[in-house]
Amino acid sequence: FISIYYRFEYNNQAGTRTQALTMTTTTTATTGVGSSTGLPEPDKVLSYNDNSALFLYGDPSSSKMALLSAGFADDHTVFQPFAKALSEQGGMFVGVICLPGFDDRPEAPWESHKPDGYTWDEWVQSIREAAKLLRKTSTCNEKAEFTGIFHDFGVVAGAVWASRLEEEATDATDPTRPDKIVFFDVLLGPSLKTKDIPEGDKLTRKQMITMTVYRVILAAAFLLQRYVSRLLAPVAIIPAFVIMAVSGLSPCYDWDTKSTEPLYGDNKPGIQRVLYMSYPYWNMLKTFASSNKQKTFSHHSDWKALPILYLYGPKKPTVFHKMSTLKMLEIEEAEGRSLSKAVAVEDTGHFLYVQKQDECLKHVLDFVRAENTFAS
C-alpha cells in the first residue's frame, strides 16, 4: 500500500502542476475550465468569498435560473455537463458552485482552504452569497424564477439553506429565496414542525451497517490526515476501504463511482485532496453526537411554497435518503398536495444525472416549467 500510495501521489502532483500551467496560459473570461477533458466550458466564471467560484452557463436574461452544487468528493466538474444542458435545452441561466474547500483551481488550490474544513454555517453562507451573485448577474426584466439543484452533501447544504430561509422569512420576495428545489439521491429527515410522519420502509441491517461504516472511515481519514500524518493517513485508510469492498459494505457499486471518471480525466482529485474533502463526515459525526442532530439534518416544512423534486438511483447497496421523507413525497404526489414528488430513475446509482442525463434533465425541466398553483 505504501508503494501504491507514493506512485499515485507523485502522478497526481505532476498532473496538478501540468493542469495549473495549462489553465494559467489559457485564462480568459472562462478561465479555460473544462478544456482538457472535453467538459463544456462556462460562459463566465465569477469569484466570491475569496476562494470560491461561480461557473455561469446560458443567457442571463432568461426568466428561469438555477444554482447547482454537488458533494463528496466532487468540485464543479461533475455538474458542468448538466448545467450546460439546462442552459441549452431548458433556456435557463445556470450557476454551478462546489462546497467550500472542494475547489481546486490555480487561483484557489485546495491546500489554500481552511485546514479544519468548513462548518455547516459556512456552507449555508456560501450558497447565500452564490445566490446573491447569480441574481445580481441576471438581466431578466422581471424576477427570474429560481431553482436550487443539489447532489450528495450538496443536499445537506441546500436543505439547511432552505430551512433557514423559511425560519427567517418575513419577506417572500427575498431575491435569494428559491422557488423550487431539486435533490439528487440524498434526503434528510422531515422538518421538526411536521406532524403525523409516515413510517416508510425499513432499512436492512446490512444497509444500516454500510451507511455507518463508510462515514466513520471517512471521518477517521480526515482526522488522521489533519492531526496525525499526511503520509500515514492513506496507508491506514486504503486497507480499510479494501476490506469494506471485499466485505460487500461499499455504499456504491464500482460502475457507479467510475461513471464520473471520463468527466475528470487526469484531473480526478488525488488521495490527499480526497482525504481533506472528507471533513464533512467528521462534522457529521460531531453533529450526530449533539442535541442539534434533528434540527440540523431536516428539510423545510412548507412544500407548497417551496416544492421538492427528489430524483434517486435505486441500484445501490444502501440508500442515502430518510425513508420517512421519501414516503412523505410519495404521498404528496399521490394526494396532489403540492408539486413535490419523488422519482426513481431506473438502472442508475448515486450519480444518476451523469448516467442518464437526458432522463434526469426531462424530470427537472418538467418540474421547473410546472406552474406552482399551490403557493399562497
N, C-alpha and C positions, 0 to 999 in steps of 0.2 A: 504493500500500500504506500510506503514511503517513496519507492521508486516511481510508481504511477503518479503520485501527487506532484513530485518535483518536475516530471516531464510535462504534466498538464499545466502546471502553474507557469513554467517557463514559456510554453507555447502561448498561453493566454496573455502573458505580459507582452510578448513580442507582437501578438495580434493587436493588443490595445495600442501599442506605440504606433503601429502601422496605420490603424484606423485614425488615430489622432492626427498624424501627419496628413493623411488624405483629406480629412474633414477640414483641417486648418487651411489647406491650399485651395479648397473649393467653397469657402464660406461666401454665401450670398444671402439674399432675403430668406432663403430656405435652409441655410447652413449646410447644404449638401446631405441632409439627413435622408438615409434610405438608398442612396445611390449605389452603395457597394453590394447590396443584397437584392436589388430589384424592388424594394419597397416603394410605394407611392410617396414621393417627396411632398411635404407640406407646402402649401402656398406661402406660408409665413410662419415664423417662429418668434414668439414674444416671451421675454424673460419676466419673472415675477418672484417675489420673496427671495431675492438674492440669487439662489442657485436652482430655481425651478423653471420649467419651460412649458409653454402652451403651444402645441402644434396646431395650426389652423388649416382647414380644408373648406373649399366651397365659397359661395357667394355671400358676402357679409350683409347684403340687402335682403336675404331670404326671410320669409315670415316664420320660419321654424329653425331653431338652433339646438344643438346638443353638446353636452360635455361628457367625455368618456374617460374612465380610469380603470386600469386593470389592477392586479395584485401581485402575489408572490409567484415566482421570482421574475417579474417582468417589468420592463420600462415602457416607453411609448410604443415600442416596436410592434407588440402583439395586436394592438388595436388600430394601427395605421391603415391596413387594407380595409377594415370595416368602416373606418371613418371616411375614407375615400369613396367607398361605395354609397354611404349615406349621403355624401355631398353630390355625387353624380346621379345616382338613381332616385334619391329622395329629394334632391334640390335643397338640402339643408346646409346651414352654416355650422361647421363642426369643429370642436376643440378637443384635443387629446392631451391629458396630463398623465403623470405617474405618481405613485405615492412618495412622500418626502423620503429622501435617502436612496431611492431606487434609480435615480437618474445617473447617467454616466456619459457626459459629453466633454469635449475638450475644455469648454469654459466652466464645466461643473463636474469634474471627475468624482467617481463615487467615494474616494477616500477623503474628499473635502467636506463630506457631510458630517453631522454630529456623530461622534464615536459611539454614544449610547443609544443612537436611534432617535425616534421621534414619538411623542405622545399622541393619544387619540385626539386631544385638543388641537395639537398642531396639524394633524391630518384634516380635521374639520376646517381649520383656518386656511389651509392650503386650498381646499375646494371653494371656500368662500371667495378667496382672492382670485382664483381662476374664473369663477362665475362672474365676478365683477368685471374682470378684464375681457371676458368673452362678450358680455353685454355692452361694455364700453366700445368694443371694436365693431359690434353690429351696427349696420347703417340702415336697418329696416325703418321705414317711416313710422310704423307703429310698433308697439312692444312685441317682439318675436316670441312665439310660444317656445318654451324652454323644457327640454327633456334631459334628465340625468341618466347615464348608462354606465353600469359598474359590473366588474367581474372579480371573483375571488375576494381578497382582502379589500379591494376597492369597494365591495358591497358594504363592508363594515364602515368604511369612511363615509360612503354615500348615505347609508341608513342613519348613522349618528347625526350627520349633517341635516338630513330631512327631519329627524326627530327634534333637534334643537331649534330649527326654524319654526316648527309647529309650536313648541313651547314659548318661543319668543314672540310669535306673530301677533301683532296688533294691527299690522298693515298688510293686507293681502296683495297689495300692489308692489311690494318689495321686489325690485328687479332681479334679485339673485334667487328668488324662490322658484323652484321648478314647478312646472305644470303637470308633468308626468315623470315616472321613474321606472327604469328597466334594470332588473337584476339578473345576472348570468350565474347560475349554478350554486349560489350561496344565498341562504335566507336566515335571518336572525329570528329571535323569538318575538311573539306578539307584544304590542305596547302594554305597559302596565295598566293602562286605562281600559283595556279590553276585558269584557265580561263574557262568561259562557264560552270559554276557549275549548274548541273540539279537541279530542284526544289525538287523532291521527294514527297512522300505522306505527308499530313499534319497531325499533331497530333490532337486528340480531345481535347476539353477544359479540360475534366476530366484527361486525360493523362498528360497534361501540369501542372495542379494543383498538381497531385500526385507526379510528379518529383520534384516540388518545395518544397512541404510541408515536405517531409521526410528529404530532405537535410537541411532545416532550423532547423528542430527539432534536428537533429544530431549535427549540428554546435553549437546550443544552449546547448546541453547536454555536449559537451566538455568544453565550456566556463564556465558553471555552476560548473562542477567538478573542473576545473583548478583554477578559480578565486573567487568562492563563497564558496562552501562547498561540500566536498565529500559525506557527509551524506544526504544533501538536494537534490543533483542533481538527484539521482534515483527517489526520492519522487515526484519531479516536472516533470520528463521526462516520467516515466512509464504511468501516466494517459494520457499524450499527445499521446502516441503510442496506447493506448486502444481506445481513441477517433478516431484516424486515422483509426484503423482497423474496428471499428463499422461503420464508415462513408464510408468504401469501398475505402479508399485512400492509402492503403498499396501498395508499389511498387511491391511486390511479394506475391504470394499465400502462405498460410501456409504450404502446402505439399512441396512446392519448398524449402523454407528455412529449413524445417525439414529433407530434404533429406541428409544433411551432418551430422546430429546428430550421426548416427552409426559410423562415422569415428572418431569423437572426444570422444565418450563415456562419461566418467566423467570428461574429460579434456576440455570441451567446455569453452571458455572464460567467466568469470563471469561478472556481471554487471559493476563493477568498471573498469575492463580492457576494456570492450566494449566501455564505455564512453570515456576512453582515446584514443582508436582506432578511435574515431570519429574526431580526429584532422584534417584529410584531408578535411572534409566538411567545417570547418572554413577557411582553406586555400583556398578552392574553392570559398566560398563567397567573400573573400577578392580579389581574382583574378578576379571574375566576375565584381567587382566594380572598377577595374583598367583598364588602357588602354592596358594592355598586354593580355587581355582575348583571343582574336583570335590567337595571336602568341603562347600563352602557350598551349591552347587546340586545337591543329591542328596536322594533320598527315604529314609525309614526302610527297614529291611531285613525286618522280621518282618510280612509281610502276613497271616499267620494271626491274630496277636494284634490287629493294627490294620489291618483290610481297607480297601481303596481302591475307591471308585466314581468312575470318570472319565467325565464326560459332555462331549462336544465337538461343535462345529458344523463340518461338512465344507465349507460354502460360504464359503471364504476363499481369497485369492490365495496364502497361505502357511499354515503350521501353527505352533502355539505349543507343541507337545509334542515331547519326545525320542522318536524313532521306536522306539528300543530299549525304552524303558519302556512304550510303547503295546503293543508286541509281547509283552512280559512279561505285561501284564494280560490280553491275549487268550489267552495260554497258560494263565494261572491259571484262567480260567473254563472253557476247553475241557477241561482235565485235572482240574477240580474240586479244585484245591489249596487254595483259600480262597474267601471271599466276594467277593474282589476281581474287578473286571471293568471293561471299557471299552465305552461305548455311543456310537455316532454318532447324533445327533439330526438326522434328515434335514431339509433345507431351512432350516437355521439357520446362523448365523455365530458370531461371538465372543460375542454377548450372547444365547445360546440360551435362557436361563431367562427372558428378557424376551419373546423372540419366540414361544416355545412353552412357556409357563409350566406348563400342565396336564400336558403330557407329561413335562417335566423333574421336576415335582412327584411324579408317579407313580413314576418311577425312583428318586427319592430316598427316598420313603416305603416302597417295597418293600424297599429296601436297609436302611433304618433298622429296619424291622419284622422282618427276617430274623434268625433265631436263629444266632448265631455258634458253631457246633459245632466249629470248627477251633481256637479259642483253648484253650490248655492251662490 
